[in-house]
Structures are given as C-alpha cells and as structure tokens.
C-alpha cells in the first residue's frame, strides 16, 4: 500500500485536552509563544520533525509524498484553533526565515531514500 503524509504540522502549544472536541474545550486567553519560541521549544520542534522524517525514511518505499499544512507560521490554521493564539508549527517563521526544524528535516531526509526537492524556499 502506498501512503501520502498530508497536512503535516506540529502544534507547539500544549492543549488541555486531546479529545475530538478540543475546539470547544480550549477557549482560553493563554498565548505562551506570542513573542516567539524559546530555544528549548525550537529545539524540541526540530527534534520532533527529525524523528518523523527518520520514520518516513524507514518506510520510504511506501511513502509517495509528504506535504505540509501551510507555508509559514503566520498562515497556520493552528493560530486560530482550538482558540486564537500564536503558534509556530511549520518550517518557516512569520518573516519567511527557515527555522531549525527545516535543517533537521533536510538532515534526516538525507540519511535515507527520501527525495527532497531542490527548491527549499516557500
């Protein structure tokens, strides 16, 4: 079976619930990353993306595509769900600068059989 990984992003804001109705339970005014990510959270995001792409490499023969859910942090749906807050789930920041997560993915992908497009900018 061939698999496509679609709508990939990683939410950096901790949720109170992981249930399907999180959107109705997460109405709060907390915005822990309004001024950007701490170095620790930035590194954790990069590590999580690297782990995912290492997994994708192990199954590269079955994965036909990996697509992300958005181009940069400023356009992410996670800025509005489950409540309005500043999120940083993607590979480019709001200024369209690459984040450490991008380099982590490129490094992890280069360790295996994944084909990384040459055009790396959004």
C-alpha positions, 0 to 999 in steps of 0.5 A: 500500500502506498501512503501520502503524509498530508497536512503535516504540522506540529502544534507547539502549544500544549492543549488541555485536552486531546479529545475530538472536541478540543475546539470547544474545550480550549477557549482560553486567553493563554498565548505562551509563544506570542513573542516567539519560541524559546530555544528549548521549544525550537529545539524540541520542534526540530527534534520532533520533525527529525524523528518523523522524517527518520520514520518516513525514511524507514518506510520510504518505499511506501511513502509517495509524498509528504506535504505540509499544512501551510507555508509559514507560521503566520498562515497556520490554521493552528493560530486560530484553533482550538482558540486564537493564539500564536503558534509556530508549527511549520518550517518557516517563521512569520518573516519567511526565515527557515527555522531549525526544524527545516535543517533537521528535516533536510538532515534526516531526509538525507540519511535515507531514500527520501527525495527532497526537492531542490527548491527549499524556499516557500 
